[in-house]
Amino acid sequence: MTHGSSSADPDASGAQSFLIEASEQLAAARSMAEVVDVLRRTARSAIGAEGIAIILKDGDLCHYVAEDAIGPLWSGKRSRPIAACRVGRCAMPGPSPSPT
């Protein structure tokens, strides 16, 4: 048996299966709404986060389209100017803003 082999590690095998299934769901999505739904349902588990938000860039605005969290993240904030939100500034060319 080889050390570090994914077949010897059931957690690695489960993670790989999860990622394959999520990838297949994304590939099968036929609309932006379906892509957002797959991301909302799978992203949080994939990275072990307490919450995720799906944010789309729309011109000079950030549009908060979905979230899955233990509590509200940015619910109700539909569109914000890119320069006025940290997520938007991270999406702009150049260095990302540092945490404050």
Secondary structure, DSSP 4 states (H G I P E B T S, - for coil): --TT-GGG-HHHHHHHHHHHHHHHHHHH--SHHHHHHHHHHHHHHHHT-SEEEEEEEETTEEEEEEEEESS-SSTT--EEEGGGSHHHHHHSSSPPPPP-
